[in-house]
Amino acid sequence: MTNTRTSVILCTHNPRPTYLERTLHSLRMQTHPLTQWEFLLIDNRSDTPLADIWDLSWHPRARHIREDELGLTPARLRGIKEAEGSLLIFVDDDNVLAPDYLAHAEIISQQYPNLGVFGAGRIEPEYGQPLPPELTPLVHLLALKNAPTPLWSNNPADWRTLPVGAGLCAHRSVAEGFRRIVEAFDVNSILGRRGVHLFSGEDDIFSWAATKLGLGFGIFPELRITHLIPASRLTHRYFLRLIHDHAYSHGVLRYLLSGLPPKRIEISRRIRVLLHGIRRGIFSMKCQWAESRGEDLAARFITAHELRPLPALTLHDCRPRTAVPVQQRHELEARSTSVAAGPPSVDLSTD
């Protein structure tokens, strides 16, 4: 295992058997030889241990690993700790990877050494039932992507180029940077999916870590994934929970990284939400109110835990081994824009 370059890390908690079966099948069908990558199935406190159910003998370098701290972030941290590869590829239990996904990831990591993290440019949905029309404007919350050309940047505020967790590819140095930032946060309870809670934000930390190491991030259309979305996620109730929890976790994260405090609910905001409902309808008003409540809860969380924007951090032994070619550096800088809300308080350089 000492020569392993790529590690595939699949984190799951009580997976849907039919979905996980398709995810595993897509990994088994990869054109990249099985001997060239290791596979870690992180069982995040499933009710029935997955090692008792799922046979991984088809892969010569596969391991079942049990992580009993509930939450996607603890599961990913365990995967980072256990993986031996220099390129870590994170897969969710509802992702069907294109057969050439791992092969393309290897090529991109070598062709773009200036990118510390990158991911799928095409994440297409497979819905368990027809999508209700009123939810169409909100499908971006399901982390879907449709980039016709490669996009990259070193501006974490450029949401178009941020890779999401489905199929996210991170170099070891960035994964270790992610670990250090998460440890500095000490707010794992609201980062990433945790049981029934739909918290998020942990994916973006990989891109923040890359920029602090002098690297960029991006998405590539040749990296293709089908996202399996069950009918239970295509309801008003689910989207309202998603909006609320997204605003909650991102409100805290944004404050820690950039010092921008989330907004509290005031009378003026209540009036704006009510007027929005009169103009746009009840469900749209509920979406606005869910976001407002999430931000307000983030503000309360920050106050209750006496959080402060993170001071400068030093990340030892995680400097990228590959220097950024001058031409690629100029190319990266040309695609970057100013970061009005950048995180000046976080520094992962090793100087």
ZIVEN-V628109 format. One record per backbone hydrogen bond with DSSP energy under -0.5 kcal/mol. NH is the residue of the N-H (numbers start at 1). CO is the residue of the C=O. Records with the same first field share a line. If there is no record, write none. Layout:
NH = CO / CO
//
This chain:
4 = 1
6 = 36
7 = 87
8 = 38
9 = 7 / 89
10 = 8 / 40
11 = 9 / 91
12 = 42
17 = 15
20 = 16
21 = 17
22 = 18
23 = 19
24 = 20
25 = 21
26 = 22
27 = 23
28 = 24
29 = 25
30 = 27
31 = 99
36 = 33
37 = 34
38 = 6
39 = 61
40 = 8
41 = 39 / 63
42 = 10 / 40
43 = 41 / 65
44 = 12 / 42
45 = 43 / 67
49 = 47
52 = 49
53 = 50
54 = 50
55 = 53
56 = 54
59 = 56
60 = 58
62 = 59
63 = 39
65 = 41
67 = 43 / 65
70 = 68
72 = 193
73 = 191
75 = 71
76 = 72
77 = 73
78 = 74
79 = 75
80 = 76
81 = 77
82 = 78
83 = 79
86 = 5
87 = 5
88 = 170
89 = 7
90 = 88 / 168
91 = 9
93 = 11
95 = 92
96 = 226
97 = 95
98 = 224
101 = 98
104 = 100
105 = 101
106 = 102
107 = 103
108 = 104
109 = 105
110 = 106
111 = 107
112 = 108
115 = 112
116 = 114 / 216
117 = 216
118 = 169
119 = 218
120 = 166
121 = 220 / 223
122 = 223
123 = 145
124 = 122 / 225
126 = 227
128 = 229
135 = 132
136 = 132 / 133
138 = 135
139 = 136
141 = 138
142 = 139
143 = 140
144 = 139
145 = 123
147 = 121
148 = 146
151 = 219
153 = 217
156 = 154
158 = 155
159 = 157
161 = 158
162 = 159
167 = 90 / 165
168 = 90 / 165
169 = 118
170 = 88 / 168
171 = 116
172 = 86
174 = 171
175 = 171
176 = 172
177 = 173
178 = 174
179 = 175
180 = 176
181 = 177
182 = 178
183 = 179
184 = 180
185 = 181
186 = 182
190 = 187
191 = 188
192 = 190 / 200
194 = 197
197 = 194
205 = 201
206 = 202 / 203
207 = 203
208 = 204
209 = 205
210 = 206
211 = 207
212 = 208
213 = 209 / 210
214 = 211
215 = 210
216 = 114
217 = 153
218 = 117
219 = 151
220 = 119
223 = 220
224 = 222
225 = 122
226 = 96
227 = 124 / 225
228 = 94 / 226
229 = 126 / 227
230 = 228
233 = 230
234 = 231
239 = 235
240 = 236
241 = 237
242 = 238
243 = 239
244 = 240
245 = 241
246 = 242
247 = 243
248 = 244
249 = 245
250 = 246
251 = 247
252 = 248
253 = 249
254 = 250
255 = 251
256 = 252
257 = 253
258 = 254
259 = 254 / 255
260 = 254
261 = 259
266 = 264
270 = 266
271 = 267
272 = 268
273 = 269
274 = 270
275 = 271
276 = 272
277 = 273
278 = 274
279 = 275
280 = 276
281 = 277
285 = 281
286 = 282
287 = 283
288 = 284
289 = 285
290 = 286
291 = 287
292 = 288
293 = 289
294 = 290
295 = 291
296 = 292
297 = 293
298 = 294
299 = 295
300 = 296
301 = 297
302 = 298
303 = 299
304 = 300
305 = 301
306 = 303
307 = 302
310 = 256
315 = 349
316 = 314
318 = 315
323 = 321
325 = 323
329 = 325
330 = 326
331 = 327
332 = 328
333 = 329
334 = 330
335 = 331 / 332
336 = 332 / 333
340 = 338
342 = 339
344 = 342
345 = 257
346 = 343
347 = 345
//
